[in-house]
Amino acid sequence: MKILNQAIKFIQEAREELLKVNWPNKKQIVNYTLAIIAISLVVAIFIGGLDYFFSQILRRFII
């Protein structure tokens, strides 16, 4: 019985905490998603450029 009471108390407290959360609205979610996609693309292009640059160096001077 003690475990059941603890589980019920935990669920109630978790629910209370979730009600305190400041959830983002739809516009914020869209903006955050677009920002993450843009940053990911920039990083991917940067890393791809470095990969290309170093592979060219390896081809010319080592291989």
URVENDA-V70833 format. One record per backbone hydrogen bond with DSSP energy under -1.0 kcal/mol. NH is the residue of the N-H (numbers start at 1). CO is the residue of the C=O. Records with the same first field share a line. If there is no record, write none. Layout:
BEGIN
NH: CO + CO
END
This chain:
BEGIN
5: 1
6: 2
7: 3
8: 4
9: 5
10: 6
11: 7
12: 8
13: 9
14: 10
15: 11
16: 12
17: 13
18: 14
19: 15
23: 21
29: 25
30: 26
31: 27
32: 28
33: 29
34: 30
35: 31
36: 32
37: 33
38: 34
39: 35
40: 36
41: 37
42: 38
43: 39
44: 40
45: 41
46: 42
47: 43
48: 44
49: 45
50: 46
51: 47
52: 48
53: 49
54: 50
55: 51
56: 52
57: 53
58: 54
59: 55
60: 56
61: 57
62: 58
63: 58
END
